[in-house]
Amino acid sequence: MNNTASALAVTRIDEETFLLLGLALYCAQKFEFGLYGIASHMSHLPEAKKDKRFANLTPDDFLSADPEKKALRKATLGQICTLFGERLLLSGEELEQLVTDRNIVVHDFWREVHPMRGVVGIQNPNKFLRGFITNAERLNAAIKGLLSHMMEAVAQKEGRSGEVAVTDTDLESRKIFESIVAARLTNHSTRPAQNAAQCG
C-alpha cells in the first residue's frame, strides 16, 4: 500500500473517533494500573502464591521503574480480574464486559471497524468508545472507593484513624464500589434459585 492509499485508509476514521480511542486507551491503562496496584498488596494470598506472575510481586516492585522489576508486571487485565475479582468483590458481568471491550480497544478495534472480510463488528465506533470510557471510569471510581475503604480500615487497625481524611470524592467513589458489590451479591443470591427453576 502506497502512502496515499495509507493516508486515505486512516482518514476513514474521523478525528473524534481518534480522540475517543486515545481516551479509551488511557482509561483502560488507568483501570489496569489501579487493579494491579491492589493485586500487588495481595501476593500473600493462596491464589496469588499459585501464580508465578503474582507470587513475588510486592507494592514496591509494582511501582518501581527498574527494568528488572518492570519485568515482573506481565499479567494482563483479564488474568488479574480472574485471580482477584472475587476477593475484591468486583467480579461480575460489568467487569467481564470491561475486559472484553478493553481487548477490542487494544487489539481489535481496527479489525472490528474495517474488516477485510465479513461484516463490520462495531457499527457505531464513537458510541462504542463512549460506552467503554463511561464503564472504565465507573470501575476506576470503584477502585478508588475500595482503596479508600482499605486505607481507613488499616488506619483503624493501627490506631491512626485521625490521619485519614475521607473526602467527598472518596464518599462518591465508595458509593459506586458499594453499588457494584450490591449488584454482584444480588446476582449471586438469585442465581441458585434461577438454576433450580430451570431444572424443575
Backbone as ProteinMPNN parsed JSONL, in Angstrom:
{"seq_chain_A": "MNNTASALAVTRIDEETFLLLGLALYCAQKFEFGLYGIASHMSHLPEAKKDKRFANLTPDDFLSADPEKKALRKATLGQICTLFGERLLLSGEELEQLVTDRNIVVHDFWREVHPMRGVVGIQNPNKFLRGFITNAERLNAAIKGLLSHMMEAVAQKEGRSGEVAVTDTDLESRKIFESIVAARLTNHSTRPAQNAAQCG", "coords_chain_A": {"N_chain_A": [[0.859, -1.189, 0.0], [0.645, 2.165, -0.966], [1.782, 5.467, 0.205], [-0.269, 7.357, -0.181], [-2.605, 5.802, -0.416], [-2.543, 4.645, 2.101], [-2.878, 6.918, 3.744], [-5.461, 7.655, 2.967], [-6.889, 5.454, 3.957], [-6.581, 5.817, 6.704], [-7.94, 8.231, 7.07], [-10.557, 7.488, 6.935], [-11.512, 7.055, 9.425], [-12.887, 9.287, 11.64], [-11.807, 12.387, 13.228], [-12.852, 12.682, 15.812], [-13.265, 10.027, 16.557], [-10.617, 9.1, 16.743], [-9.736, 10.662, 18.896], [-11.439, 9.717, 20.925], [-10.635, 7.051, 20.96], [-8.017, 7.289, 21.882], [-8.535, 8.32, 24.46], [-9.972, 6.175, 25.485], [-7.985, 4.182, 25.588], [-6.305, 5.353, 27.485], [-8.019, 5.366, 29.757], [-8.373, 2.625, 30.073], [-5.758, 1.793, 30.695], [-5.395, 3.177, 33.062], [-7.296, 1.969, 34.732], [-6.325, -0.658, 34.737], [-3.828, -0.246, 35.944], [-4.636, 0.613, 38.522], [-6.045, -1.665, 39.47], [-4.063, -3.618, 39.31], [-2.266, -2.522, 41.088], [-3.604, -2.847, 43.543], [-3.69, -5.631, 43.55], [-0.994, -6.168, 43.898], [-0.67, -5.897, 46.584], [-1.686, -8.177, 47.516], [-0.212, -10.451, 47.285], [0.371, -12.323, 49.167], [-1.732, -14.036, 49.428], [-3.29, -17.309, 49.06], [-4.17, -17.947, 46.377], [-2.65, -16.192, 44.878], [-0.076, -17.046, 45.437], [0.022, -19.383, 44.007], [0.333, -18.582, 41.433], [2.815, -17.638, 39.314], [3.098, -15.087, 38.282], [2.271, -13.378, 40.231], [3.252, -14.231, 42.659], [5.716, -13.243, 43.662], [5.414, -10.55, 43.584], [5.582, -7.34, 44.884], [4.278, -4.32, 46.468], [6.278, -2.328, 46.233], [7.835, -3.335, 44.131], [5.93, -3.213, 42.12], [5.592, -0.46, 41.752], [8.077, 0.325, 40.993], [10.476, 1.669, 38.635], [12.554, 0.281, 37.707], [14.062, -1.815, 35.277], [14.224, -4.64, 35.721], [12.307, -5.026, 37.712], [10.108, -4.122, 36.389], [9.75, -6.165, 34.602], [8.475, -8.034, 36.124], [5.842, -7.316, 36.03], [3.744, -8.668, 34.291], [1.214, -9.68, 33.912], [-2.028, -9.776, 32.394], [-4.962, -7.663, 32.142], [-7.261, -9.278, 32.145], [-6.291, -11.615, 33.396], [-5.664, -10.646, 35.942], [-8.201, -9.879, 36.832], [-9.517, -12.35, 36.819], [-8.092, -13.74, 38.778], [-8.233, -12.109, 41.119], [-10.702, -10.846, 41.188], [-12.983, -11.926, 42.556], [-12.127, -11.829, 45.235], [-11.927, -9.096, 45.6], [-14.496, -8.373, 45.393], [-15.414, -7.449, 42.992], [-15.932, -8.917, 40.795], [-17.958, -10.047, 38.065], [-20.599, -9.453, 35.638], [-20.266, -6.818, 34.679], [-17.537, -6.255, 35.032], [-16.419, -8.328, 33.504], [-17.385, -7.598, 30.976], [-16.048, -5.191, 30.638], [-13.395, -6.091, 30.424], [-13.58, -7.615, 28.068], [-14.315, -5.595, 26.224], [-12.134, -3.913, 26.521], [-10.108, -5.469, 25.425], [-10.915, -5.442, 22.78], [-10.609, -2.703, 22.202], [-7.827, -2.405, 22.563], [-6.643, -4.426, 20.969], [-8.25, -5.188, 18.702], [-9.717, -3.127, 17.488], [-9.452, -1.742, 14.991], [-9.856, -3.868, 13.192], [-12.474, -4.591, 13.83], [-13.876, -2.34, 13.053], [-13.156, -1.902, 10.401], [-13.333, -4.478, 8.743], [-11.571, -6.876, 6.735], [-12.806, -8.96, 5.506], [-16.174, -10.095, 5.69], [-18.69, -8.898, 8.038], [-19.085, -5.581, 9.44], [-18.003, -5.26, 12.712], [-18.345, -3.358, 14.736], [-20.724, -1.151, 14.573], [-21.184, 1.531, 15.231], [-18.621, 3.219, 16.001], [-17.919, 5.459, 17.657], [-19.95, 5.592, 19.559], [-19.582, 3.098, 20.8], [-16.993, 3.472, 21.876], [-17.444, 5.656, 23.608], [-19.191, 4.432, 25.426], [-17.486, 2.467, 26.485], [-15.544, 4.101, 27.732], [-17.117, 5.375, 29.679], [-17.877, 3.13, 31.25], [-15.337, 2.21, 32.051], [-14.407, 4.393, 33.544], [-16.304, 4.394, 35.568], [-15.674, 1.963, 36.85], [-13.068, 2.604, 37.53], [-13.572, 4.566, 39.439], [-14.788, 2.923, 41.315], [-12.609, 1.348, 42.095], [-11.102, 3.334, 43.373], [-12.858, 3.859, 45.467], [-12.798, 1.391, 46.814], [-10.081, 1.37, 47.581], [-10.121, 3.558, 49.305], [-11.758, 2.607, 51.378], [-10.094, 0.504, 52.228], [-7.786, 1.868, 53.09], [-8.816, 3.322, 55.239], [-9.599, 1.211, 56.921], [-7.122, 0.019, 57.518], [-5.884, 2.137, 58.848], [-7.564, 2.348, 61.103], [-7.076, -0.133, 62.28], [-4.43, 0.201, 62.997], [-4.665, 2.139, 64.883], [-4.694, 4.787, 63.986], [-6.64, 6.446, 62.972], [-7.216, 9.169, 62.879], [-5.476, 10.192, 61.042], [-6.43, 9.769, 58.538], [-8.168, 11.277, 56.014], [-11.343, 11.425, 54.801], [-12.651, 12.296, 51.841], [-15.21, 14.151, 49.975], [-15.147, 13.194, 47.382], [-14.032, 10.671, 47.832], [-16.18, 9.512, 49.21], [-18.148, 9.466, 47.218], [-16.913, 7.731, 45.413], [-16.814, 5.447, 46.983], [-19.555, 4.877, 47.151], [-20.072, 4.088, 44.536], [-18.456, 1.793, 44.344], [-19.71, 0.244, 46.337], [-22.255, -0.049, 45.214], [-21.714, -1.651, 43.014], [-20.789, -3.943, 44.302], [-23.123, -4.627, 45.714], [-24.87, -5.214, 43.585], [-23.537, -7.391, 42.514], [-23.682, -9.242, 44.661], [-26.446, -9.562, 44.798], [-26.944, -10.761, 42.302], [-25.539, -13.162, 42.683], [-27.002, -14.308, 44.751], [-29.478, -14.766, 43.582], [-28.944, -16.49, 41.537], [-28.699, -19.358, 42.237], [-31.418, -19.904, 42.732], [-32.532, -19.374, 40.249], [-31.266, -21.344, 38.737], [-32.32, -23.617, 39.945], [-35.001, -23.343, 39.275], [-34.841, -23.627, 36.529], [-34.081, -26.249, 36.354], [-36.278, -27.566, 37.372]], "CA_chain_A": [[0.0, 0.0, 0.0], [1.471, 3.372, -1.003], [1.485, 6.45, 1.249], [-1.561, 7.995, -0.443], [-3.653, 4.839, -0.044], [-2.495, 4.512, 3.563], [-3.483, 8.128, 4.313], [-6.909, 7.581, 2.73], [-7.44, 4.46, 4.878], [-6.62, 6.416, 8.037], [-8.936, 9.296, 7.147], [-11.908, 6.928, 7.045], [-11.903, 7.229, 10.825], [-12.871, 10.737, 11.864], [-10.957, 12.895, 14.311], [-13.483, 12.39, 17.104], [-13.008, 8.619, 16.868], [-9.234, 9.001, 17.208], [-9.681, 11.241, 20.244], [-12.104, 8.779, 21.831], [-9.795, 5.855, 21.069], [-6.919, 7.649, 22.787], [-9.073, 8.412, 25.823], [-10.321, 4.81, 25.897], [-6.722, 3.528, 25.965], [-5.88, 5.979, 28.741], [-8.903, 4.87, 30.825], [-8.075, 1.202, 30.258], [-4.482, 1.681, 31.394], [-5.59, 3.679, 34.43], [-8.003, 0.928, 35.483], [-5.401, -1.779, 34.905], [-2.834, 0.179, 36.933], [-5.272, 0.595, 39.839], [-6.346, -3.042, 39.876], [-2.784, -4.297, 39.504], [-1.705, -1.976, 42.327], [-4.249, -3.546, 44.664], [-3.237, -7.02, 43.496], [0.382, -6.259, 44.415], [-0.77, -5.99, 48.048], [-2.358, -9.438, 47.835], [0.65, -11.551, 46.86], [0.457, -13.304, 50.244], [-2.907, -14.905, 49.384], [-3.008, -18.623, 48.441], [-4.338, -17.949, 44.92], [-1.517, -15.463, 44.294], [1.121, -17.882, 45.594], [-0.001, -20.432, 42.976], [0.541, -17.971, 40.126], [4.155, -17.032, 39.351], [3.039, -13.665, 37.928], [1.948, -12.584, 41.418], [3.842, -14.796, 43.872], [6.816, -12.43, 44.18], [5.153, -9.133, 43.315], [5.327, -6.507, 46.057], [3.917, -2.947, 46.077], [7.487, -1.603, 45.798], [8.173, -3.823, 42.792], [4.902, -2.724, 41.201], [5.799, 0.968, 41.497], [9.462, 0.575, 40.569], [10.766, 1.871, 37.212], [13.678, -0.591, 37.397], [13.693, -2.767, 34.217], [14.012, -5.983, 36.271], [11.027, -5.006, 38.422], [9.082, -3.962, 35.361], [9.546, -7.486, 34.004], [7.546, -8.778, 36.981], [4.469, -6.887, 35.74], [3.439, -9.279, 32.997], [-0.164, -10.17, 33.847], [-2.995, -8.962, 31.659], [-6.132, -7.267, 32.914], [-8.131, -10.45, 32.3], [-5.694, -12.511, 34.387], [-5.814, -10.009, 37.251], [-9.619, -9.957, 37.19], [-9.841, -13.748, 37.115], [-7.452, -14.16, 40.021], [-8.567, -11.308, 42.297], [-12.028, -10.234, 41.1], [-13.85, -12.411, 43.644], [-11.599, -11.305, 46.505], [-12.191, -7.652, 45.667], [-15.951, -8.208, 45.23], [-15.636, -6.691, 41.762], [-16.202, -9.795, 39.669], [-19.335, -9.989, 37.596], [-20.787, -9.156, 34.214], [-19.727, -5.493, 34.342], [-16.08, -6.378, 34.927], [-16.147, -9.187, 32.354], [-17.632, -6.813, 29.767], [-14.965, -4.218, 30.507], [-12.219, -6.811, 29.934], [-13.851, -7.941, 26.666], [-14.246, -4.356, 25.443], [-10.739, -3.425, 26.578], [-9.338, -6.244, 24.453], [-11.271, -4.915, 21.455], [-9.973, -1.386, 22.076], [-6.376, -2.534, 22.484], [-6.155, -5.364, 19.951], [-9.08, -5.485, 17.533], [-10.603, -2.025, 17.101], [-9.375, -1.522, 13.543], [-10.457, -5.015, 12.515], [-13.926, -4.558, 14.053], [-14.443, -1.187, 12.345], [-12.87, -2.067, 8.964], [-12.921, -5.858, 8.47], [-11.183, -7.173, 5.36], [-13.872, -9.838, 5.02], [-17.249, -10.229, 6.659], [-19.467, -7.708, 8.395], [-18.493, -4.644, 10.397], [-18.336, -5.691, 14.07], [-18.781, -2.199, 15.526], [-21.449, -0.292, 13.635], [-21.029, 2.929, 15.64], [-17.398, 3.228, 16.821], [-17.897, 6.513, 18.675], [-20.867, 5.171, 20.63], [-18.896, 2.007, 21.494], [-15.886, 4.027, 22.663], [-18.008, 6.441, 24.719], [-19.69, 3.469, 26.408], [-16.328, 1.874, 27.154], [-14.954, 5.129, 28.599], [-18.026, 5.529, 30.82], [-17.756, 1.945, 32.1], [-13.995, 2.177, 32.635], [-14.339, 5.425, 34.584], [-17.134, 3.915, 36.694], [-14.891, 0.973, 37.581], [-11.942, 3.33, 38.133], [-14.097, 5.168, 40.666], [-14.997, 1.822, 42.262], [-11.284, 1.016, 42.628], [-10.77, 4.396, 44.342], [-13.701, 3.628, 46.638], [-12.236, 0.238, 47.525], [-8.835, 1.823, 48.216], [-10.483, 4.431, 50.419], [-12.189, 1.703, 52.462], [-8.929, -0.235, 52.721], [-6.918, 2.788, 53.838], [-9.466, 3.626, 56.514], [-9.544, 0.001, 57.752], [-5.741, -0.134, 58.0], [-5.659, 3.2, 59.833], [-8.273, 1.965, 62.333], [-6.35, -1.267, 62.863], [-3.177, 0.708, 63.556], [-4.959, 3.213, 65.83], [-4.291, 6.051, 63.374], [-7.805, 6.913, 62.207], [-7.159, 10.618, 62.742], [-4.593, 10.552, 59.933], [-7.112, 9.519, 57.269], [-9.234, 12.234, 55.692], [-12.242, 10.902, 53.775], [-13.187, 13.446, 51.11], [-16.479, 13.933, 49.267], [-14.834, 12.338, 46.23], [-13.902, 9.317, 48.381], [-17.523, 9.017, 49.526], [-18.81, 9.16, 45.94], [-16.264, 6.527, 44.89], [-17.267, 4.332, 47.819], [-20.932, 4.551, 46.753], [-20.005, 3.338, 43.272], [-17.943, 0.465, 44.695], [-20.748, -0.472, 47.089], [-23.359, -0.401, 44.303], [-21.243, -2.784, 42.212], [-20.787, -5.101, 45.201], [-24.525, -4.977, 45.989], [-25.403, -5.866, 42.379], [-22.888, -8.702, 42.418], [-24.251, -10.111, 45.686], [-27.821, -9.848, 44.386], [-26.864, -11.737, 41.214], [-25.103, -14.438, 43.238], [-28.057, -14.897, 45.585], [-30.604, -15.18, 42.748], [-28.526, -17.487, 40.564], [-29.116, -20.722, 42.587], [-32.859, -20.016, 42.573], [-32.787, -19.454, 38.82], [-30.819, -22.666, 38.28], [-33.292, -24.606, 40.444], [-36.225, -23.164, 38.485], [-34.59, -24.179, 35.2], [-34.002, -27.715, 36.462], [-37.565, -28.093, 37.816]], "C_chain_A": [[0.896, 1.241, 0.0], [1.012, 4.375, 0.041], [0.122, 7.096, 1.065], [-2.7, 7.082, -0.024], [-3.719, 4.669, 1.459], [-3.158, 5.711, 4.234], [-4.991, 8.119, 4.134], [-7.566, 6.595, 3.685], [-7.574, 5.04, 6.279], [-7.733, 7.453, 8.135], [-10.363, 8.778, 7.164], [-12.421, 6.975, 8.48], [-11.794, 8.714, 11.14], [-12.062, 11.116, 13.101], [-11.541, 12.581, 15.685], [-13.218, 10.943, 17.521], [-11.592, 8.43, 17.381], [-9.081, 9.549, 18.623], [-10.293, 10.291, 21.267], [-11.275, 7.519, 22.03], [-8.614, 6.12, 21.999], [-7.384, 7.715, 24.231], [-9.436, 7.035, 26.355], [-9.075, 4.046, 26.338], [-6.217, 4.05, 27.31], [-6.692, 5.427, 29.913], [-8.635, 3.4, 31.124], [-6.786, 1.017, 31.045], [-4.603, 2.135, 32.844], [-6.268, 2.619, 35.301], [-7.071, -0.251, 35.755], [-4.35, -1.465, 35.964], [-3.423, 0.104, 38.348], [-5.52, -0.809, 40.341], [-5.07, -3.822, 40.153], [-2.122, -3.813, 40.796], [-2.29, -2.643, 43.558], [-3.761, -4.988, 44.714], [-1.83, -7.176, 44.071], [0.41, -6.326, 45.938], [-1.348, -7.332, 48.486], [-1.518, -10.653, 47.474], [0.807, -12.625, 47.931], [-0.698, -14.31, 50.22], [-2.596, -16.219, 48.673], [-3.132, -18.622, 46.922], [-3.201, -17.222, 44.219], [-0.249, -16.308, 44.35], [1.204, -18.954, 44.51], [0.337, -19.896, 41.589], [1.852, -17.206, 40.133], [4.156, -15.555, 38.989], [2.82, -12.791, 39.164], [2.696, -13.028, 42.673], [4.913, -13.909, 44.494], [6.615, -10.93, 43.974], [4.833, -8.389, 44.61], [4.892, -5.122, 45.584], [5.12, -2.135, 45.593], [7.905, -2.019, 44.393], [7.204, -3.259, 41.758], [5.16, -1.274, 40.809], [7.182, 1.283, 40.925], [9.582, 0.752, 39.055], [11.951, 1.007, 36.771], [13.263, -1.633, 36.35], [13.432, -4.183, 34.728], [12.667, -6.072, 36.99], [9.876, -4.891, 37.428], [8.746, -5.304, 34.72], [8.588, -8.342, 34.832], [6.089, -8.476, 36.624], [4.058, -7.396, 34.363], [1.971, -9.694, 32.86], [-1.043, -9.215, 33.052], [-4.159, -8.612, 32.572], [-7.044, -8.462, 33.165], [-7.612, -11.407, 33.358], [-5.836, -11.96, 35.8], [-7.261, -10.149, 37.729], [-10.024, -11.373, 37.567], [-9.314, -14.153, 38.479], [-7.982, -13.418, 41.245], [-9.972, -10.703, 42.29], [-12.953, -10.629, 42.237], [-13.42, -11.826, 44.985], [-11.951, -9.832, 46.704], [-13.674, -7.32, 45.52], [-16.296, -7.402, 43.985], [-15.952, -7.595, 40.573], [-17.669, -9.69, 39.28], [-19.392, -9.575, 36.144], [-20.162, -7.826, 33.813], [-18.217, -5.545, 34.142], [-15.698, -7.233, 33.718], [-16.327, -8.415, 31.042], [-16.524, -5.791, 29.548], [-13.708, -4.887, 29.945], [-12.386, -7.144, 28.455], [-13.694, -6.703, 25.786], [-12.841, -3.776, 25.424], [-9.886, -4.167, 25.56], [-9.657, -5.812, 23.021], [-10.559, -3.585, 21.224], [-8.474, -1.526, 21.819], [-5.914, -3.357, 21.274], [-6.935, -5.387, 18.64], [-9.944, -4.336, 17.028], [-10.621, -1.824, 15.587], [-10.092, -2.644, 12.788], [-11.981, -5.008, 12.651], [-14.596, -3.429, 13.266], [-14.292, -1.345, 10.829], [-12.428, -3.497, 8.673], [-12.563, -6.048, 6.993], [-12.244, -8.055, 4.695], [-14.95, -9.892, 6.1], [-17.886, -8.891, 6.98], [-18.702, -6.838, 9.393], [-18.96, -5.035, 11.8], [-18.861, -4.569, 14.944], [-19.41, -1.204, 14.559], [-21.244, 1.192, 13.939], [-19.816, 3.033, 16.574], [-17.418, 4.264, 17.939], [-18.805, 6.158, 19.85], [-20.224, 4.058, 21.462], [-17.808, 2.562, 22.408], [-16.392, 4.859, 23.832], [-18.527, 5.515, 25.82], [-18.565, 2.828, 27.189], [-15.717, 2.851, 28.147], [-15.811, 5.317, 29.856], [-17.881, 4.356, 31.788], [-16.401, 1.88, 32.79], [-13.871, 3.205, 33.758], [-15.177, 5.054, 35.808], [-16.344, 2.9, 37.521], [-13.622, 1.579, 38.167], [-12.372, 3.98, 39.438], [-14.314, 4.097, 41.728], [-13.678, 1.399, 42.901], [-10.858, 2.054, 43.666], [-11.59, 4.231, 45.619], [-13.2, 2.471, 47.483], [-10.957, 0.632, 48.252], [-9.116, 2.701, 49.425], [-10.941, 3.609, 51.627], [-10.988, 0.998, 53.086], [-8.013, 0.652, 53.56], [-7.514, 3.11, 55.207], [-9.397, 2.427, 57.459], [-8.147, -0.206, 58.341], [-5.444, 0.91, 59.076], [-6.338, 2.87, 61.157], [-7.539, 0.847, 63.054], [-5.076, -0.81, 63.563], [-3.403, 1.817, 64.595], [-4.589, 4.587, 65.313], [-5.416, 6.647, 62.528], [-7.774, 8.417, 61.951], [-6.305, 11.078, 61.567], [-5.246, 10.379, 58.564], [-8.246, 10.518, 57.098], [-10.059, 11.654, 54.543], [-12.939, 12.089, 53.12], [-14.556, 13.118, 50.504], [-16.277, 13.032, 48.05], [-14.688, 10.886, 46.667], [-15.279, 8.712, 48.638], [-18.289, 8.649, 48.26], [-18.229, 7.874, 45.344], [-16.681, 5.294, 45.681], [-18.685, 3.9, 47.434], [-20.939, 3.72, 45.473], [-19.502, 1.923, 43.536], [-19.033, -0.359, 45.382], [-21.921, -0.87, 46.198], [-22.971, -1.591, 43.424], [-21.247, -4.059, 43.048], [-22.217, -5.565, 45.476], [-25.143, -5.708, 44.795], [-24.821, -7.263, 42.223], [-23.483, -9.678, 43.415], [-25.687, -10.495, 45.358], [-27.832, -10.906, 43.293], [-26.469, -13.114, 41.721], [-26.218, -15.107, 44.032], [-29.243, -15.367, 44.755], [-30.23, -16.297, 41.79], [-28.923, -18.918, 40.957], [-30.621, -20.939, 42.397], [-33.223, -20.142, 41.106], [-32.406, -20.828, 38.281], [-31.804, -23.752, 38.704], [-34.567, -24.544, 39.622], [-36.05, -23.781, 37.101], [-34.557, -25.694, 35.235], [-35.369, -28.347, 36.767], [-38.53, -28.408, 36.724]], "O_chain_A": [[1.788, 1.372, 0.838], [-0.015, 4.176, 0.691], [-0.574, 7.359, 2.046], [-3.645, 7.515, 0.636], [-4.802, 4.563, 2.035], [-3.917, 5.543, 5.188], [-5.727, 8.523, 5.034], [-8.666, 6.847, 4.176], [-8.564, 4.788, 6.966], [-8.399, 7.549, 9.165], [-11.294, 9.552, 7.385], [-13.629, 6.939, 8.715], [-10.746, 9.327, 10.936], [-11.69, 10.263, 13.907], [-10.804, 12.25, 16.614], [-12.975, 10.666, 18.695], [-11.372, 7.692, 18.341], [-8.377, 8.966, 19.448], [-9.735, 10.084, 22.344], [-11.216, 6.978, 23.134], [-8.256, 5.268, 22.812], [-6.702, 7.22, 25.128], [-9.236, 6.751, 27.536], [-9.104, 3.341, 27.347], [-5.762, 3.282, 28.158], [-6.127, 5.062, 30.944], [-8.666, 2.977, 32.28], [-6.719, 0.188, 31.952], [-3.994, 1.552, 33.741], [-5.876, 2.395, 36.446], [-7.034, -0.778, 36.867], [-4.019, -2.319, 36.786], [-2.779, -0.409, 39.264], [-5.243, -1.119, 41.5], [-4.999, -4.592, 41.11], [-1.494, -4.594, 41.511], [-1.57, -2.966, 44.502], [-3.456, -5.509, 45.786], [-1.514, -8.206, 44.666], [1.402, -6.763, 46.522], [-1.485, -7.595, 49.681], [-2.042, -11.762, 47.368], [1.313, -13.712, 47.652], [-0.648, -15.325, 50.915], [-1.742, -16.257, 47.787], [-2.304, -19.222, 46.238], [-2.823, -17.581, 43.103], [0.558, -16.289, 43.42], [2.293, -19.387, 44.134], [0.598, -20.673, 40.671], [1.997, -16.231, 40.871], [5.092, -14.835, 39.335], [3.144, -11.603, 39.152], [2.766, -12.278, 43.647], [5.014, -13.827, 45.718], [7.539, -10.139, 44.168], [3.92, -8.77, 45.343], [5.11, -4.776, 44.423], [5.001, -1.347, 44.655], [8.278, -1.184, 43.569], [7.606, -2.876, 40.66], [4.964, -0.903, 39.652], [7.419, 2.386, 40.432], [8.892, 0.083, 38.286], [12.311, 1.001, 35.594], [12.223, -2.274, 36.508], [12.528, -4.861, 34.238], [11.97, -7.082, 36.887], [8.814, -5.487, 37.61], [7.601, -5.551, 34.341], [7.963, -9.264, 34.309], [5.203, -9.29, 36.886], [4.03, -6.64, 33.392], [1.541, -10.03, 31.757], [-0.824, -8.004, 33.044], [-4.319, -9.196, 33.643], [-7.545, -8.639, 34.276], [-8.394, -11.957, 34.135], [-6.095, -12.708, 36.743], [-7.512, -10.495, 38.883], [-10.781, -11.578, 38.516], [-10.002, -14.827, 39.245], [-8.163, -14.024, 42.301], [-10.389, -10.108, 43.284], [-13.629, -9.78, 42.818], [-14.254, -11.381, 45.773], [-12.232, -9.384, 47.816], [-14.065, -6.153, 45.522], [-17.34, -6.751, 43.926], [-16.211, -7.108, 39.472], [-18.51, -9.289, 40.084], [-18.363, -9.371, 35.5], [-19.591, -7.713, 32.728], [-17.684, -4.954, 33.202], [-14.761, -6.901, 32.993], [-15.529, -8.556, 30.116], [-16.107, -5.55, 28.414], [-13.033, -4.317, 29.087], [-11.451, -6.979, 27.671], [-13.036, -6.743, 24.747], [-12.412, -3.211, 24.418], [-9.036, -3.566, 24.904], [-8.782, -5.815, 22.155], [-9.972, -3.37, 20.164], [-7.92, -0.843, 20.958], [-4.916, -3.024, 20.635], [-6.348, -5.585, 17.576], [-10.832, -4.563, 16.205], [-11.688, -1.746, 14.978], [-10.847, -2.384, 11.851], [-12.696, -5.369, 11.717], [-15.752, -3.552, 12.862], [-15.184, -0.972, 10.068], [-11.252, -3.718, 8.38], [-13.182, -5.45, 6.114], [-12.54, -7.923, 3.508], [-14.656, -9.749, 7.287], [-17.661, -7.89, 6.299], [-17.8, -7.303, 10.09], [-20.161, -5.132, 12.054], [-19.72, -4.792, 15.796], [-18.712, -0.506, 13.823], [-21.143, 2.012, 13.026], [-19.961, 2.947, 17.793], [-16.979, 3.978, 19.053], [-18.456, 6.403, 21.005], [-20.313, 4.072, 22.689], [-17.709, 2.174, 23.572], [-15.841, 4.783, 24.93], [-18.327, 5.781, 27.006], [-18.66, 2.659, 28.405], [-15.405, 2.476, 29.277], [-15.283, 5.406, 30.964], [-17.776, 4.554, 32.999], [-16.315, 1.537, 33.969], [-13.293, 2.915, 34.805], [-14.806, 5.36, 36.941], [-16.342, 2.967, 38.75], [-13.143, 1.114, 39.201], [-11.637, 3.955, 40.425], [-14.053, 4.331, 42.908], [-13.624, 1.124, 44.1], [-10.317, 1.702, 44.715], [-11.08, 4.438, 46.72], [-13.176, 2.55, 48.711], [-10.767, 0.27, 49.413], [-8.435, 2.603, 50.446], [-10.55, 3.889, 52.76], [-10.874, 0.904, 54.308], [-7.524, 0.236, 54.611], [-6.8, 3.164, 56.208], [-9.164, 2.594, 58.656], [-8.004, -0.561, 59.511], [-4.826, 0.601, 60.095], [-5.758, 3.087, 62.221], [-7.396, 0.868, 64.276], [-4.69, -1.363, 64.593], [-2.442, 2.372, 65.127], [-4.212, 5.463, 66.091], [-5.168, 7.272, 61.498], [-8.255, 8.882, 60.918], [-6.403, 12.229, 61.143], [-4.686, 10.793, 57.549], [-9.158, 10.598, 57.92], [-9.541, 11.42, 53.451], [-13.716, 12.798, 53.76], [-15.0, 11.97, 50.517], [-17.133, 12.207, 47.731], [-15.151, 9.975, 45.981], [-15.521, 7.547, 48.325], [-18.996, 7.642, 48.228], [-18.968, 7.031, 44.834], [-16.878, 4.221, 45.11], [-18.984, 2.707, 47.393], [-21.711, 2.771, 45.341], [-20.058, 0.958, 43.011], [-19.245, -1.523, 45.043], [-22.52, -1.925, 46.408], [-23.809, -2.442, 43.126], [-21.652, -5.121, 42.576], [-22.491, -6.765, 45.47], [-25.853, -6.699, 44.968], [-25.523, -8.201, 41.846], [-23.763, -10.825, 43.064], [-26.1, -11.627, 45.609], [-28.63, -11.842, 43.34], [-26.994, -14.124, 41.253], [-26.367, -16.328, 43.993], [-29.955, -16.28, 45.174], [-31.112, -16.987, 41.278], [-29.438, -19.647, 40.109], [-31.054, -22.006, 41.961], [-34.111, -20.915, 40.745], [-33.129, -21.408, 37.471], [-32.093, -24.68, 37.948], [-35.152, -25.58, 39.305], [-36.977, -24.381, 36.558], [-34.953, -26.355, 34.274], [-35.595, -29.517, 36.462], [-39.643, -28.858, 36.995]]}, "name": "protein", "num_of_chains": 1, "seq": "MNNTASALAVTRIDEETFLLLGLALYCAQKFEFGLYGIASHMSHLPEAKKDKRFANLTPDDFLSADPEKKALRKATLGQICTLFGERLLLSGEELEQLVTDRNIVVHDFWREVHPMRGVVGIQNPNKFLRGFITNAERLNAAIKGLLSHMMEAVAQKEGRSGEVAVTDTDLESRKIFESIVAARLTNHSTRPAQNAAQCG"}
